[in-house]
Amino acid sequence: MGERTAPVSTDAVIANAASLLGIPYVWGGNTTSGMDCSAWVSRVWGLTRQTTDTLSRFASPISKDQLLPGDAMNLTTRADPRGYGHVRLFAAWANAERTRVWVYEETPRQSIYHVIAYDARYTPMRRQNMIVAGVSAPMIAAPAEAPAQVAQTSNSNGSSGQRSKVAGARSTPARRIWRSAPRPRSRPGRRHAPALRARRRRHRPRR
């Protein structure tokens, strides 16, 4: 059982998380100028500054199926192979299979709301005195990534080819290089012939 905390609703926790988006990530930070992940979740939950190893004093572990908006998913320093630890806030499932999840989290470079893969290494936990709304977490389908479009092109021989183009990408047409035929060297006209013959005689070597 965790330490005694003031009651707070899941709606209030989510509202706190939304109001604290965009805060820069600072290791060990605990102000709106910069926070780390555990300080951020502590602030969202209305707690004093905690770490991933001390949040359990104010929360109880729950199962994956019990996750509701405002619950946390915590990775302690002992459970983290790198020894850092991390904690994020659950918001909703992103697919029916519950393999992807919407989360709020403070992470380099700033606190964000996004979709990630569910990580079973993280322990789901609920803040003490959390006033939950509902019995099941919502499912908000994540937006699908833009599919690649295939455009038909025609080859010079009349056969059709394919070239893939990512939707939204700007394509630059191939630069067309114009090649002009070399200008033929014109033969001197009749009126220039006497002058040309005189020039040749001047430069003719003497024998």
Backbone bond lengths (Angstrom), bond angles and torsions (degrees), N, CA, C in turn:
res aa  C-N    CA-C-N  psi(-1)  N-CA   C-N-CA  omega(-1)  CA-C   N-CA-C  phi
1 M - - - 1.467 - - 1.521 108.99 -
2 G 1.363 116.99 135.37 1.448 121.26 -178.78 1.508 112.40 -82.67
3 E 1.337 114.62 175.92 1.452 120.08 178.51 1.532 110.16 -70.06
4 R 1.311 115.83 157.68 1.453 121.22 -177.23 1.523 110.79 -67.74
5 T 1.319 117.27 131.89 1.461 122.03 178.63 1.520 109.09 -132.46
6 A 1.326 116.58 160.09 1.461 121.45 178.81 1.521 109.31 -72.14
7 P 1.316 118.64 146.31 1.467 120.96 178.74 1.531 111.36 -62.75
8 V 1.322 115.99 146.39 1.460 122.42 175.82 1.522 107.66 -150.46
9 S 1.309 117.05 143.68 1.465 121.03 -178.80 1.527 110.21 -89.83
10 T 1.327 115.26 158.51 1.469 119.97 176.84 1.526 110.61 -62.84
11 D 1.333 116.74 -36.06 1.465 119.80 178.89 1.530 110.63 -62.85
12 A 1.346 116.10 -40.24 1.464 119.72 179.74 1.525 110.93 -66.69
13 V 1.321 116.64 -38.28 1.466 120.27 179.14 1.526 110.18 -64.24
14 I 1.338 117.43 -45.94 1.466 120.64 179.86 1.526 110.16 -64.44
15 A 1.314 117.29 -38.58 1.465 120.06 177.54 1.527 110.58 -63.85
16 N 1.340 117.04 -40.04 1.463 120.41 176.42 1.522 111.10 -61.42
17 A 1.334 115.70 -44.03 1.466 119.93 -179.36 1.523 110.99 -61.92
18 A 1.324 116.59 -43.71 1.471 119.89 -179.54 1.524 111.63 -64.73
19 S 1.339 116.65 -32.77 1.466 119.90 -178.95 1.527 112.38 -77.39
20 L 1.322 116.92 -14.32 1.469 120.54 -178.14 1.522 112.34 -108.68
21 L 1.316 117.17 23.14 1.466 120.67 175.49 1.525 109.94 -77.31
22 G 1.315 115.24 149.71 1.463 120.33 177.09 1.508 115.25 85.14
23 I 1.330 118.27 5.45 1.458 120.86 178.03 1.531 109.03 -77.38
24 P 1.316 118.73 129.10 1.462 120.57 -178.19 1.529 111.85 -60.53
25 Y 1.325 114.78 146.98 1.459 120.13 176.56 1.527 109.52 -82.11
26 V 1.325 115.38 126.39 1.464 121.51 175.45 1.522 107.87 -136.64
27 W 1.314 116.88 120.80 1.463 121.16 179.70 1.528 109.61 -61.16
28 G 1.344 116.05 121.64 1.455 120.82 -179.23 1.515 114.23 83.02
29 G 1.345 118.03 -3.08 1.456 121.25 -178.48 1.526 112.16 -73.13
30 N 1.327 115.15 154.13 1.461 119.41 -178.72 1.522 111.41 -148.59
31 T 1.326 116.63 31.66 1.453 121.54 176.39 1.524 108.58 -131.54
32 T 1.324 115.98 169.82 1.466 119.65 179.32 1.526 111.88 -70.49
33 S 1.330 116.95 -7.52 1.463 120.29 173.46 1.519 111.56 -80.51
34 G 1.332 116.30 -17.06 1.456 121.05 179.57 1.516 111.38 173.29
35 M 1.325 116.12 133.74 1.465 121.80 179.38 1.516 109.53 -139.80
36 D 1.346 114.77 162.61 1.457 119.08 167.19 1.528 107.63 -102.39
37 C 1.321 116.32 -179.14 1.469 120.44 -170.73 1.520 113.14 -63.00
38 S 1.318 118.06 -44.39 1.462 120.37 -176.71 1.527 111.93 -72.59
39 A 1.322 117.28 -35.20 1.466 120.08 175.85 1.521 110.08 -65.24
40 W 1.324 116.24 -37.54 1.469 120.83 -179.38 1.524 110.85 -66.01
41 V 1.334 117.74 -47.94 1.465 120.80 178.81 1.530 110.24 -64.68
42 S 1.323 117.49 -38.17 1.464 120.55 176.39 1.524 110.10 -58.06
43 R 1.328 117.14 -44.93 1.463 121.12 -179.29 1.529 110.14 -65.53
44 V 1.334 117.17 -42.40 1.466 120.84 -179.97 1.532 110.87 -63.81
45 W 1.310 116.56 -38.71 1.459 121.31 179.45 1.535 112.98 -78.89
46 G 1.307 118.40 -6.48 1.460 121.45 -179.07 1.515 113.25 76.21
47 L 1.329 116.03 33.00 1.468 121.05 -178.98 1.517 110.46 -109.69
48 T 1.331 115.20 166.35 1.450 119.55 168.32 1.528 108.74 -71.24
49 R 1.307 115.63 168.57 1.476 120.36 -176.41 1.515 111.66 -57.84
50 Q 1.356 115.01 121.27 1.463 121.46 177.19 1.524 109.35 -123.56
51 T 1.324 115.65 172.86 1.457 122.38 174.79 1.526 108.58 -119.57
52 T 1.305 116.32 174.81 1.466 119.12 177.76 1.524 111.43 -63.32
53 D 1.330 117.20 -22.25 1.463 120.68 -179.67 1.530 113.00 -89.85
54 T 1.340 117.61 -12.88 1.468 119.41 -178.71 1.525 113.73 -114.31
55 L 1.338 117.95 -7.76 1.466 120.14 178.99 1.526 112.22 -60.27
56 S 1.323 116.91 -27.16 1.466 120.44 -179.07 1.531 112.30 -64.33
57 R 1.323 118.86 -17.31 1.460 121.42 175.97 1.534 111.66 -67.71
58 F 1.338 115.49 -22.86 1.454 120.30 -176.58 1.521 111.77 -115.21
59 A 1.325 117.54 14.32 1.460 121.11 -175.87 1.521 110.17 -149.62
60 S 1.306 114.10 165.12 1.469 121.12 177.20 1.520 109.19 -124.88
61 P 1.334 117.68 141.44 1.465 119.52 178.81 1.527 111.61 -68.06
62 I 1.322 116.18 145.14 1.459 122.73 176.82 1.526 107.43 -133.02
63 S 1.317 116.53 174.75 1.468 120.38 178.68 1.528 110.10 -89.55
64 K 1.292 115.37 166.96 1.463 121.24 177.24 1.520 110.74 -58.44
65 D 1.323 117.31 -41.91 1.462 121.13 -177.68 1.521 112.52 -69.83
66 Q 1.315 118.22 -15.86 1.457 121.94 -179.89 1.523 113.23 -91.66
67 L 1.307 117.81 -3.48 1.458 120.74 -177.29 1.526 111.35 -59.63
68 L 1.332 114.96 133.96 1.453 123.05 176.46 1.532 108.67 -132.19
69 P 1.325 117.40 159.82 1.465 119.23 178.01 1.521 111.52 -53.53
70 G 1.323 115.95 131.89 1.454 121.62 -178.79 1.512 113.90 100.03
71 D 1.331 117.64 -14.72 1.465 120.42 175.10 1.529 109.64 -73.30
72 A 1.309 115.06 162.75 1.464 119.89 -179.45 1.523 110.46 -111.59
73 M 1.313 114.93 156.71 1.460 122.65 171.06 1.523 105.66 -122.79
74 N 1.320 115.29 112.90 1.464 121.13 -166.68 1.532 111.81 -115.81
75 L 1.320 114.79 134.28 1.463 122.05 174.93 1.522 107.18 -119.38
76 T 1.322 116.57 109.26 1.458 120.04 -178.28 1.530 110.84 -73.40
77 T 1.316 115.16 166.29 1.460 118.67 179.45 1.527 111.10 -64.26
78 R 1.312 117.72 -30.58 1.459 120.81 178.60 1.523 111.08 -71.16
79 A 1.330 117.40 -35.86 1.466 121.09 -178.74 1.523 112.32 -80.91
80 D 1.314 116.87 -17.78 1.458 121.44 -179.21 1.523 109.20 -85.25
81 P 1.339 118.88 119.76 1.475 120.49 179.15 1.532 112.96 -57.25
82 R 1.345 116.06 -27.76 1.467 119.12 179.59 1.522 111.92 -84.35
83 G 1.339 116.35 -14.66 1.453 120.12 179.84 1.510 115.29 82.17
84 Y 1.336 117.71 11.00 1.463 120.56 -177.74 1.532 111.63 -88.81
85 G 1.330 116.81 -46.93 1.451 121.36 -172.25 1.516 111.19 82.66
86 H 1.320 116.16 152.83 1.469 121.07 177.80 1.521 108.39 -161.52
87 V 1.329 115.62 152.71 1.460 120.96 177.50 1.521 108.41 -142.85
88 R 1.311 115.82 142.77 1.459 122.02 179.55 1.511 109.23 -138.23
89 L 1.317 117.26 161.99 1.459 122.79 -176.37 1.529 109.75 -105.79
90 F 1.324 115.50 128.85 1.460 121.01 179.28 1.529 110.00 -76.46
91 A 1.354 116.12 139.53 1.465 121.12 177.32 1.523 111.89 -121.66
92 A 1.339 116.99 -46.55 1.473 120.55 -178.17 1.519 108.79 -171.28
93 W 1.328 115.69 161.72 1.459 120.44 172.28 1.526 108.80 -79.42
94 A 1.316 116.02 148.14 1.457 120.67 -177.94 1.524 112.75 -104.11
95 N 1.328 117.01 -8.31 1.470 119.89 174.68 1.527 108.79 -152.91
96 A 1.328 115.03 164.48 1.462 120.22 -176.61 1.521 112.06 -67.38
97 E 1.328 117.07 -26.67 1.464 120.59 -179.13 1.528 112.50 -77.25
98 R 1.315 116.74 -10.16 1.466 122.80 -178.79 1.530 112.53 59.04
99 T 1.301 114.02 39.64 1.461 120.04 174.49 1.526 111.35 -104.34
100 R 1.335 116.30 -11.77 1.457 121.66 176.39 1.518 109.01 -128.61
101 V 1.326 116.06 149.42 1.448 119.93 -168.77 1.531 110.50 -145.92
102 W 1.335 114.87 142.49 1.457 121.42 171.65 1.520 108.48 -84.71
103 V 1.326 116.71 131.76 1.471 120.56 -179.41 1.519 110.52 -138.03
104 Y 1.319 113.85 154.34 1.464 122.63 164.27 1.528 105.46 -103.76
105 E 1.322 116.45 135.52 1.460 117.79 176.69 1.522 111.01 -159.56
106 E 1.306 113.35 150.28 1.469 120.89 172.32 1.512 106.88 -92.07
107 T 1.308 115.61 116.80 1.452 120.56 -175.76 1.518 108.43 -149.75
108 P 1.323 118.49 149.23 1.464 118.22 178.25 1.539 109.97 -54.62
109 R 1.318 119.73 125.52 1.446 121.58 13.63 1.519 114.21 -104.13
110 Q 1.369 118.86 -6.74 1.452 120.98 -178.73 1.526 109.75 -158.78
111 S 1.334 115.67 168.95 1.466 120.00 178.93 1.529 109.44 -71.24
112 I 1.334 115.18 134.02 1.455 120.52 -173.75 1.532 110.80 -140.57
113 Y 1.313 115.12 167.00 1.468 124.09 173.80 1.520 106.38 -122.38
114 H 1.328 116.65 118.38 1.457 118.93 -174.49 1.529 110.24 -158.45
115 V 1.323 115.71 179.24 1.463 123.04 179.50 1.518 109.16 -103.95
116 I 1.340 115.44 135.25 1.459 121.05 176.51 1.528 108.88 -137.68
117 A 1.305 116.57 169.54 1.463 121.04 173.61 1.530 109.47 -75.78
118 Y 1.316 115.85 141.27 1.462 119.07 177.83 1.522 108.96 -67.43
119 D 1.328 116.20 134.88 1.463 122.10 -177.24 1.530 108.22 -116.43
120 A 1.333 115.82 112.73 1.464 120.68 -175.93 1.520 112.90 -69.99
121 R 1.318 118.47 -10.52 1.462 119.72 177.77 1.531 111.40 -71.59
122 Y 1.326 116.33 -22.62 1.464 121.09 -178.48 1.529 109.89 -82.29
123 T 1.315 117.22 136.40 1.460 122.60 179.89 1.531 109.96 -89.23
124 P 1.329 118.30 118.90 1.467 119.53 174.16 1.526 109.63 -66.86
125 M 1.320 117.35 138.04 1.451 121.01 -178.95 1.526 110.22 -149.23
126 R 1.327 114.67 150.06 1.467 120.63 -178.35 1.521 109.68 -120.08
127 R 1.305 114.82 133.78 1.463 121.42 178.55 1.525 110.42 -60.86
128 Q 1.311 116.37 142.13 1.454 120.90 176.13 1.530 110.09 -63.81
129 N 1.327 115.51 144.16 1.465 122.11 -179.89 1.522 112.68 60.52
130 M 1.328 116.37 32.32 1.460 121.05 174.19 1.528 108.07 -81.40
131 I 1.302 116.23 126.52 1.460 121.23 176.96 1.519 106.77 -92.14
132 V 1.335 116.18 102.86 1.465 120.93 -173.56 1.517 110.23 -83.48
133 A 1.313 114.80 148.22 1.465 121.95 176.07 1.519 107.65 -115.72
134 G 1.343 116.01 111.91 1.460 119.50 -178.72 1.510 111.59 92.46
135 V 1.315 115.11 171.47 1.459 120.92 -177.49 1.524 112.26 -118.49
136 S 1.308 117.58 -6.46 1.463 120.32 178.75 1.515 109.58 -138.95
137 A 1.313 115.49 148.00 1.460 120.83 -178.73 1.516 110.38 -76.13
138 P 1.320 117.53 145.56 1.467 119.98 177.23 1.520 111.40 -70.53
139 M 1.318 115.08 161.25 1.458 121.03 175.00 1.520 107.19 -120.18
140 I 1.317 115.54 115.67 1.461 122.12 178.88 1.521 107.13 -113.49
141 A 1.313 115.84 107.38 1.468 119.75 -176.07 1.523 110.34 -60.09
142 A 1.308 115.14 129.92 1.463 119.96 178.99 1.520 109.07 -72.40
143 P 1.326 118.10 142.88 1.471 120.00 177.17 1.514 110.93 -63.48
144 A 1.311 115.14 135.08 1.462 119.97 -179.36 1.518 109.83 -72.37
145 E 1.305 115.53 148.08 1.454 119.81 176.42 1.512 109.76 -69.02
146 A 1.323 116.19 148.44 1.458 120.62 -178.21 1.525 110.00 -62.85
147 P 1.356 117.93 123.86 1.463 119.93 -179.61 1.519 111.46 -74.05
148 A 1.297 114.84 156.82 1.462 119.48 176.97 1.519 109.21 -76.53
149 Q 1.315 117.27 134.21 1.447 122.25 177.43 1.522 109.18 -95.80
150 V 1.311 116.22 145.36 1.456 121.20 179.64 1.507 108.19 -112.28
151 A 1.306 116.94 119.56 1.458 121.69 -179.26 1.519 109.23 -104.18
152 Q 1.337 116.43 139.14 1.451 121.99 178.48 1.516 108.65 -84.75
153 T 1.315 116.59 134.11 1.455 121.71 175.84 1.511 108.27 -124.58
154 S 1.278 115.81 154.27 1.456 120.42 -178.77 1.509 109.05 -109.52
155 N 1.331 116.46 128.82 1.449 121.39 178.42 1.513 110.25 -80.12
156 S 1.315 115.42 167.97 1.455 119.71 -178.43 1.515 112.12 -64.81
157 N 1.339 117.48 -25.80 1.450 119.79 -179.16 1.523 112.27 -88.08
158 G 1.351 116.40 5.72 1.458 119.13 176.77 1.494 114.16 95.14
159 S 1.339 118.48 -14.98 1.453 120.31 179.04 1.509 109.64 -77.83
160 S 1.337 116.44 152.03 1.457 120.20 -178.34 1.510 110.00 -94.77
161 G 1.338 116.39 140.74 1.447 122.32 175.90 1.501 109.52 -120.93
162 Q 1.319 117.09 179.24 1.451 121.81 179.41 1.519 109.35 -129.21
163 R 1.312 114.73 143.71 1.449 119.53 171.40 1.512 107.33 -138.69
164 S 1.307 116.75 134.77 1.459 121.12 -177.11 1.513 109.84 -86.40
165 K 1.314 113.87 143.99 1.450 120.54 179.66 1.517 108.36 -139.46
166 V 1.313 117.67 123.93 1.452 121.45 179.09 1.514 108.48 -71.90
167 A 1.326 115.77 132.92 1.456 120.14 -178.51 1.517 110.09 -58.12
168 G 1.319 115.33 134.01 1.454 120.05 178.34 1.511 113.78 90.54
169 A 1.320 117.11 -15.35 1.458 119.24 -179.03 1.516 109.65 -78.53
170 R 1.307 115.34 144.33 1.451 119.92 178.24 1.515 108.96 -90.53
171 S 1.291 114.67 131.33 1.460 118.18 179.18 1.518 109.41 -104.13
172 T 1.302 115.42 139.77 1.451 121.29 178.95 1.514 108.66 -104.88
173 P 1.354 118.21 120.60 1.469 119.06 -179.39 1.513 111.34 -63.44
174 A 1.314 114.17 148.45 1.462 118.80 179.16 1.516 109.82 -61.04
175 R 1.292 115.71 138.91 1.454 120.81 -178.81 1.520 109.36 -71.34
176 R 1.315 115.21 128.86 1.462 119.47 -179.01 1.518 109.17 -90.94
177 I 1.297 115.79 127.65 1.458 121.67 -178.98 1.521 108.38 -106.93
178 W 1.298 115.55 118.64 1.462 120.14 179.05 1.527 109.12 -89.98
179 R 1.298 114.50 128.73 1.465 120.16 177.85 1.529 108.41 -112.81
180 S 1.296 117.14 120.24 1.467 120.80 179.19 1.524 109.43 -94.10
181 A 1.305 114.69 143.77 1.461 119.36 179.17 1.526 109.24 -67.86
182 P 1.331 118.11 144.41 1.475 120.24 179.66 1.513 111.31 -63.37
183 R 1.304 115.45 138.03 1.464 119.57 -179.48 1.512 109.66 -73.43
184 P 1.333 117.83 130.03 1.474 119.84 179.88 1.521 110.76 -67.11
185 R 1.303 114.40 142.20 1.460 119.21 178.29 1.521 108.52 -75.18
186 S 1.316 115.63 122.65 1.473 119.74 -176.63 1.532 110.52 -80.42
187 R 1.314 115.15 141.54 1.455 120.24 176.59 1.527 108.94 -78.24
188 P 1.309 117.68 145.00 1.468 119.62 -178.68 1.519 111.60 -61.55
189 G 1.317 115.63 141.43 1.457 119.96 178.61 1.524 111.52 -74.10
190 R 1.350 115.04 174.24 1.452 119.38 -177.06 1.526 112.75 -64.34
191 R 1.348 115.22 -37.25 1.461 117.00 -175.78 1.521 112.82 -68.16
192 H 1.321 117.48 -19.70 1.469 121.02 178.11 1.519 112.10 -93.97
193 A 1.334 118.45 -7.05 1.457 120.81 -175.28 1.521 113.20 -62.98
194 P 1.378 121.86 -46.15 1.481 120.43 -179.70 1.514 112.95 -59.04
195 A 1.343 116.20 -42.24 1.462 118.53 -179.56 1.519 110.94 -65.44
196 L 1.334 116.78 -36.22 1.447 120.07 179.69 1.512 111.26 -67.81
197 R 1.367 116.44 -38.63 1.468 119.27 179.52 1.519 110.27 -67.66
198 A 1.352 117.28 -38.27 1.461 120.48 179.15 1.521 110.78 -64.73
199 R 1.363 117.84 -38.16 1.456 121.39 -179.68 1.515 110.30 -66.66
200 R 1.332 116.45 -37.31 1.462 120.10 178.37 1.525 110.91 -66.76
201 R 1.381 117.35 -37.42 1.468 119.52 -179.71 1.522 110.85 -66.89
202 R 1.359 117.86 -36.98 1.461 120.74 -179.06 1.524 111.59 -63.96
203 H 1.334 115.28 -35.30 1.483 118.67 -176.08 1.517 112.09 -97.82
204 R 1.351 116.53 7.66 1.471 118.45 178.89 1.519 108.86 -76.53
205 P 1.307 118.14 129.38 1.478 120.46 -179.22 1.521 112.01 -66.45
206 R 1.359 116.28 142.41 1.445 120.07 178.89 1.525 110.52 -80.16
207 R 1.311 113.98 146.30 1.446 119.11 179.21 1.507 110.25 -96.70
